[in-house]
Amino acid sequence: MSIVKEIQEALAVLSIPEKAEFFPRFFKTGKGEYGEGDFFLGVKVPDQRSVAKEYYSKINLQELSTLLSSKYHEHRLTALFMLISKFEKTKDKAGKEEVIAFYLDHLPYVNNWDLVDSTCYKILGRYAFENQKENLLRDLSESDEMWHKRIAVVGTMHYIKKGSFDLTKEFVTRNLKHPHDLMHKANGWLLREMGNKNEGALIRYLNQYYKEMPRTCLRYAIEKLDEDLRQNYLKGRI
């Protein structure tokens, strides 16, 4: 049995329509939801990260392409987890660039917020930061495709981790008027994390732009600030 076939069979429980219908987001454990390792209709839910760790060293990029192009979300997420493992375990620059090229070539399949948020920070954001490839993210942010923009925005999380905020502010400002609420959430999330790292940098940015920010973006951006400060920003919008 091929590795891809074996992985697909390991995840096939959620490929059955009547099961997937009740349980489409098993990988997000929460109230009223099942999580990896739980039993659903008598079958143990597969843990994609464990599957990825077991197989990433055995599967090649061509086989990963087959898995990533599957119509099932669970297969694609598992493929991306394996790609993260490949990126993290590869030590030479050429190997990492091969993973990046593969990721960029398969962007049409990275078209869901879970796929974007779970992978682009650990692969694309880290690569862009460590190799001074900001233009890679800028090009994606200028795409007409919403998921490409979101990939660029979320990819800047590595810049926040390292205390570099200019690219974050640039991307958020560029996307303040984006029509999709998922982008507003991503922008607010970025700003919130920036505030966790440097509250002064966030406040300076908010003071300049908060009246222009969509409500969703502002709500996430100010989530970790003191209550009085949050209320001041909210009242300023009334």
For each residue, the residues with C-beta under 8 A, 3 or more apart:
1: 5 6 9
2: 5 6 63
3: 6 7 55 58 59 63
4: 7 8 59 63 66 67
5: 1 2 8 9
6: 1 2 3 9 10 55
7: 3 4 10 11 51 55 59 67 75 78
8: 4 5 11 12 15 67 70 75
9: 1 5 6 12
10: 6 7 46 51
11: 7 8 14 15 46 48 51 72 74 75 78
12: 8 9 15 16
13: 16 19 40 43 45 46
14: 11 19 20 23 24 26 45 46 72 74
15: 8 11 12 20 72 74
16: 12 13 19 20
17: 20 21
18: 21 22
19: 13 14 16 22 23 40 41 43
20: 14 15 16 17 23 24
21: 17 18 24
22: 18 19 40
23: 14 19 20 26 34 40 45
24: 14 20 21 73
25: 28 33
26: 14 23 33 34 35 36 38 40 45 74
27: 35 36 48 74 77 114
28: 25 33 35 114
29: 33 34 35 36
30: 33
31:
32:
33: 25 26 28 29 30
34: 23 26 29 38 40 45
35: 26 27 28 29 38 45
36: 26 27 29 45 46 47 48 49
37: 44 45 47
38: 26 34 35 44 45
39: 42 43 44 45
40: 13 19 22 23 26 34 43 45
41: 19
42: 39
43: 13 19 39 40
44: 37 38 39
45: 13 14 23 26 34 35 36 37 38 39 40
46: 10 11 13 14 36 50 51 74
47: 36 37 50 51
48: 11 27 36 51 52 74 77 78 81
49: 36 52 53 81
50: 46 47 53 54
51: 7 10 11 46 47 48 54 55 78 81
52: 48 49 55 56 78 81 82 84 85
53: 49 50 56 85
54: 50 51
55: 3 6 7 51 52 58 59 82
56: 52 53 59 81 82 83 85 86 89
57: 85 89
58: 3 55
59: 3 4 7 55 56 63 64 67 82
60: 63 64
61: 64 65 98 99 102
62: 65 66
63: 2 3 4 59 60 66 67
64: 59 60 61 67 68 79 82 83 102
65: 61 62 68 69 102 106
66: 4 62 63 69 70
67: 4 7 8 59 63 64 70 75 76 78 79 82
68: 64 65 75 76 79 80 83 106 109
69: 65 66 76 106 109
70: 8 66 67 75 76 79
71:
72: 11 14 15 75 76
73: 24 76 77 112 114 115
74: 11 14 15 26 27 46 48 77 78
75: 7 8 11 67 68 70 72 78 79
76: 67 68 69 70 72 73 79 80 109 110 112 115
77: 27 48 73 74 80 81 114 115 118
78: 7 11 48 51 52 67 74 75 81 82
79: 64 67 68 70 75 76 82 83
80: 68 76 77 83 84 110 115 118 119
81: 48 49 51 52 56 77 78 84 85 118 119
82: 52 55 56 59 64 67 78 79 85 86
83: 56 64 68 79 80 86 87 99 102 103 119 123
84: 52 80 81 87 88 119 122 123
85: 52 53 56 57 81 82 88 89
86: 56 82 83 89 90 99
87: 83 84 90 96 99 100 122 123 126 127
88: 84 85 122
89: 56 57 85 86
90: 86 87 95 96 99
91: 95
92: 95 96
93: 96 97
94: 97 98
95: 90 91 92 98 99
96: 87 90 92 93 99 100 127
97: 93 94 100 101
98: 61 94 95 101 102
99: 61 83 86 87 90 95 96 102 103 123
100: 87 96 97 103 104 123 124 127
101: 97 98 104 105
102: 61 64 65 83 98 99 105 106
103: 83 99 100 106 107 110 119 123 124
104: 100 101 107
105: 101 102
106: 65 68 69 102 103 109 110
107: 103 104 110 147 148 151
108: 111
109: 68 69 76 106 115
110: 76 80 103 106 107 115 116 119 120 147 151
111: 108 115 147
112: 73 76 115 116 147
113: 116 117 150 182
114: 27 28 73 77 117 118
115: 73 76 77 80 109 110 111 112 118 119
116: 110 112 113 119 120 147 150 151 154
117: 113 114 120 121 154
118: 77 80 81 114 115 122
119: 80 81 83 84 103 110 115 116 122 123 124
120: 110 116 117 123 124 125 151 154 155
121: 117 124 125 126 154 155 157 158
122: 84 87 88 118 119 125 126
123: 83 84 87 99 100 103 119 120 126 127
124: 100 103 119 120 121 127 128 136 137 151 155
125: 120 121 122 128 129 137 154 155 156 157 158 159
126: 87 121 122 123 129 130 158
127: 87 96 100 123 124 130 131 133 136
128: 124 125 131 132 133 134 136 137 155 158
129: 125 126 132 158 159 162 164
130: 126 127
131: 127 128
132: 128 129
133: 127 128 136 137
134: 128 137 138 167
135: 138 139
136: 124 127 128 133 139 140
137: 124 125 128 133 134 140 141 152 155 156 167 171
138: 134 135 141 142 152
139: 135 136 142 143
140: 136 137 143 148 149 151 152 155
141: 137 138 148 149 152 153 171 174 175
142: 138 139
143: 139 140 148 149 152
144:
145: 148 149
146: 149 150 178 180 182 183
147: 107 110 111 112 116 150 151
148: 107 140 141 143 145 151 152
149: 140 141 143 145 146 152 153 175 178 183
150: 113 116 146 147 153 154 182 183 186
151: 107 110 116 120 124 140 147 148 154 155
152: 137 138 140 141 143 148 149 155 156 171
153: 141 149 150 156 171 172 175 183 186 187 190
154: 116 117 120 121 125 150 151 157 186 189 190
155: 120 121 124 125 128 137 140 151 152 158
156: 125 137 152 153 159 160 167 168 171 190
157: 121 125 154 160 161 190 193
158: 121 125 126 128 129 155 161 162
159: 125 129 156 162 164 165 167 168
160: 156 157 163 164 165 168 190 193 194 197
161: 157 158 197
162: 129 158 159
163: 160 197 198
164: 129 159 160 167 168
165: 159 160 168 169 194 197 198 201
166: 169 170
167: 134 137 156 159 164 170 171
168: 156 159 160 164 165 171 172 190 191 194
169: 165 166 172 173 194 205
170: 166 167 173 174
171: 137 141 152 153 156 167 168 174 175 187 190
172: 153 168 169 175 176 187 190 191 205 217
173: 169 170 176 209
174: 141 170 171
175: 141 149 153 171 172 178 183 187
176: 172 173 187 209 212 213 214 217
177: 212
178: 146 149 175 183 184 187
179:
180: 146 183 184
181: 184 185 214 216
182: 113 146 150 185 186
183: 146 149 150 153 175 178 180 186 187
184: 178 180 181 187 188 214 215 216 217 220
185: 181 182 188 189 216 217 220
186: 150 153 154 182 183 189 190
187: 153 171 172 175 176 178 183 184 190 191 213 217 220 221
188: 184 185 191 192 213 216 217 218 219 220 221 223
189: 154 185 186 192 193 220
190: 153 154 156 157 160 168 171 172 186 187 193 194
191: 168 172 187 188 194 195 202 205 206 217 220 221
192: 188 189 195 196 202 220 221 222 223 224
193: 157 160 189 190 196 197
194: 160 165 168 169 190 191 197 198 201 202 205
195: 191 192 198 199 201 202 203 221 224 225
196: 192 193 199 224
197: 160 161 163 165 193 194 201
198: 163 165 194 195 201 202
199: 195 196 202 203 225
200: 203 204
201: 165 194 195 197 198 204 205
202: 191 192 194 195 198 199 205 206 221 225
203: 195 199 200 206 207 229
204: 200 201 207 208
205: 169 172 191 194 201 202 208 209
206: 191 202 203 209 210 218 221 222 233
207: 203 204 210
208: 204 205
209: 173 176 205 206 212 213
210: 206 207 213 218 221 233 236 237
211: 236 237
212: 176 177 209
213: 176 187 188 209 210 217 218 221
214: 176 181 184 217 218
215: 184 218 219 237
216: 181 184 185 188 219 220
217: 172 176 184 185 187 188 191 213 214 220 221
218: 188 206 210 213 214 215 221 222 233 234 237
219: 188 215 216 222 223
220: 184 185 187 188 189 191 192 216 217 223
221: 187 188 191 192 195 202 206 210 213 217 218
222: 192 206 218 219 225 229 230 233 234
223: 188 192 219 220 230
224: 192 195 196
225: 195 199 202 222 229 230 233
226: 229 230
227: 230 231
228: 231 232
229: 203 222 225 226 232 233
230: 222 223 225 226 227 233 234
231: 227 228 234 235
232: 228 229 235 236
233: 206 210 218 222 225 229 230 236 237
234: 218 222 230 231 237 238
235: 231 232 238
236: 210 211 232 233
237: 210 211 215 218 233 234
238: 234 235
